[in-house]
Amino acid sequence: MIDSSQFVNGLWMGTILLVLGLIPGLLDRMIQGLIDSGAATRFPFPHPVRQRFFAGRAAPAPFPHRRWLTAAGMALIALTVFAYIAH
């Protein structure tokens, strides 16, 4: 059903979902990094100055631990292996 490149692609995507689901706070840190990089391009001053400028804003609420990412990663890997073996 699928060739070797699709097999490897499915394994990589499943592994990324597993890592994002198993390591608590990783997704929060990645999102915060994207927000900080966006703020750095719009407000090109050193980080301490940006900290004082954005001090009055409320901190975003952390995302809950997403166990469904782990389940989706395992399912994707299992389906990829099944589809490759069925070939």
N, C-alpha and C positions, 0 to 999 in steps of 0.2 A: 504494500500500500504506500509506503513512504521510502524515500531513498536515504542514503547515509547523511547527506547534508541536512535534510529535514530532521533526521534522528538526533544529530548533534545539536541542532538549533533547539529542539524540544528539551533536550537534557540541560542545556545552558539556561533556558528560561525557567525550567522547573527548579534548578539549583538556586537561581537568583531569588525566586519566590520563597524557597525554603530558608535562605539566609535572612531575608527581610522579615520572615515570620518568626524565626527562632531567636534572633538577637533583639532583646527588648531595647527600645529607644533608638535603634539604628535609623528607622524611617523618620523619626522626629529630628535627629541630627542632620539627616540629608535635606529635609525640608527647611530647617533653620539655616543651613549653609546656602541654599538657593535664595532664601529671603535676604540673608546678609550680602550675598554677591550682588543681588539686585539693588539693595540699598547703597552699596559701594559705588555702583555705576551712576546712580541718580544723585548721590550726595558724596562727592569725591573728597572727603576730608579724612584724616586719620581716625582709626577706630575709637579712641577715647572721646573725640569730639562728637562722633555719631552716637556714642552711648549717651552723652549728655543731651543731645538733641532729641533722641527718641525715648528719654527717660520717663516722660509723662504718659506714654502709651502703655496700654495693658499688654501683658505678655500673653502670647497665644496659648491656649490650653493644649496640653500634650495629648497626642492620639492614644487611644486605648491599645493595649497589646492585641495585635491582630492574629489570632490563631487560624483564621480562615486562609491567610496567605500560606501558612505551612501546609494546610490540607490541599489547597489548590496546587502548590508545588509538587506534593507527593502524587496527586492525581495526574498532573501533567506528565510527570516522569513515567508513571505506570502506563498511561495511555500511549505515550511515545514508544516505550519498549514493546508493548503489545502490538501496536501497529507495525513496528519494524519486524517483529518476529513473524507476524501474519503474512509478511511479504514473501 
